[in-house]
Amino acid sequence: MSRRKQIYEGKAKILYEGPEPGTLVQYFKDDATAFNAKKKGVITGKGVLNNRISEYLMMRLEEVGVPTHFVRRLNMREQLVREVEIVPIEVVVRNVAAGSFSQRYGVPEGQALPRSIVEYYYKNDELGDPMVAEEHITAFGWASTQDLDDIMALSLRINDFLTGLFLGVGLKLIDFKLEFGRHWNEHDEMRIVLADEISPDTSRLWDVKTNEKMDKDRFRRDLGNVEEAYREVARRLGIFPEGGPQDLKGPKTMQ
Ligand code: UDP
């Protein structure tokens, strides 16, 4: 059993105090929720896969100059991240209509959008994460105009990069959700960094040829083979080339 102090437990992850000041350990659970936690389930092995997939994507993004909270993976289910002050906004970037966008605006799922659309939602489970405009974000003080400029610019860069990366492995990036945080360096300078995770839990990925859904919609819509789809995304990204994860039982001890 871990004796580390738990900082926060979310629907799919737990945050623990990190080994050094200014760090946290992000633990990926197998729990899955949808429709504001009205639907609950367990996808065996999901935490292991999302830990690896998110690690991979954050590392690739760092390589092209996107600042992230990711430091390094610790074990099968945990990664070390920089402690940030989370901006309470979910940023959704869309390339193709799907999900709530299709419902809200009456656009058939699968219709390509004329250009990428960035939406903001206020992170608040009680209110069901309402969609908000920049006006609400700045008026309520959730982020400044400068923060939002950085968040928008980073989101579009991330979208361009990930769209190409996924296309290269036969997957269409339909939409995805990002979270950002404020990180202060040793000189007390603040910068906006990408936080949370990027995985099939937080994005829609369709096979380029068949349009088969390879993401959490398989869970949301009871399509079956959820873990297999996540595993296939990992496999295509070059993760687990020799088979499945060995540790589906729980965390190994931290370094
Ligand atoms: N998303 C997420 N967390 C949320 C809401 C949405 O990760 O709380 C992701 C979702 O997986 C999808 C994108 O953001 O890739 C857009 O989701 P949408 O607004 O269509 O909502 P949904 O149909 O998932 O309810």
Boltz pocket constraint, residues with backbone or C-beta under 6 A from the ligand:
constraints:
  - pocket:
      binder: B
      contacts: [[A, 35], [A, 90], [A, 92], [A, 93], [A, 98], [A, 99], [A, 100], [A, 101], [A, 129], [A, 175], [A, 176], [A, 177], [A, 200], [A, 201], [A, 202], [A, 203], [A, 204], [A, 216]]
      max_distance: 6.0
